Amino acid sequence: MIRKSFFAFLLFWAVLPGFSQEVKEEERLPKGQFTFSPGAALGYRAFEKGTYLGDTYALGLSYRLTLDFGFHGYPGIGIYFDKQEASIQNNRFLGVFFSEVRMPETGIYLYHQVPLVKNLDLRGELGYGQLQVIHGLSPSRFILDYGNYSGRLALQYTVAKEVKGVFDLKLVFGGNYSLLNGNKIVINPGDRSYMQRASALQGIFGIHLLYL
Amino acid sequence: MKKIRKSPLLFAIFLFLLGACQEFVHNSFDTFTGRVVDQEGKRFPGLELTVSQDIDFMNGQVPAAKSIVYRIKTDERGEFSFILPTRHPDAVDKYSYLSLTVPYRFQTEFNGEFVTENFLLASDAPRDADEVRDLGVLKIVRE
């Protein structure tokens, strides 16, 4: 069911540029003008139950820093850094060696956004990142690496335009769906799929600054 | 100039030492498996085994598990398994032990003679490509 939604999202993302021509909005920026937009967001991610990541960690809030680059009216590219803390629940893999876990993630995404109504944009993203699950502290660190393929839909509301004549302030609210693949992890064949595969849903709330 | 020439070497030594100090191998789990039988070779279900990082030889007359990681039980076929993050070969605490509580002991053969101990070194078992370490058939005696 979740995977079907993901493919529906991909289809929607592919036809998004067509949408933008339907909705007219007063354009302050000429099409094709270079823009960049840093952002920060708080999020909460939940891994799919019945997987190693879903059953082993109790997750806290995450924060995400982003930086978009693009030409106004066209799809753009962005980079992100995400970090989340977690605690370890009873499990049969980690023994008693660790008490704390950090989950930093860095990655890249393609995005496109279209105006829906005045001051409100719909934004779609497709991304790939590297999630590290870091247990303990060096030299007793134990790291698990996952590749993270993600898709995101978000609404962007412009709160203030041309603040100090420099940037627009936007609020972002949205959701993220991820497929995680830990194929670097070596473990017995019986537990391999449980350990290496997971999906995740993440809700986000944050701000974007669009520099003019 | 001499310092500059030396610094890459120092940096390489620093990286080497940093790697040598790592306690775990990232992205890797060891799976330990085995089967427990009694003196007649019959399966031994429900036997409690203790997995630990160390053994305390100063605890009275019987060596005791120290730094306990898991307590597990054999299943109805007398089989057991447990999983641990893979220890780095150069780590100080790279050993894992399997212990029994009184009155049970492992019976092993050493130089053609049978000896009994209440613990064995699990991390000595050979591993296959999937990091599975088969401890084989473990014979248990009651004292």
Interface residues (C-beta under 8 A of the other chain):
Chain A: R92 F93 L94 G95 V96 F97 H135 S138 P139 S140 R141 F142 I143 L144 D145 G182 K184 I185 V186 I187 N188 P189 D191 M195
Chain B: L18 C21 Q22 E23 F24 H26 N27 S28 F29 T31 V51 I68 V69 Y70 F82 I83 L84 P85 T86 D130 E131 V132
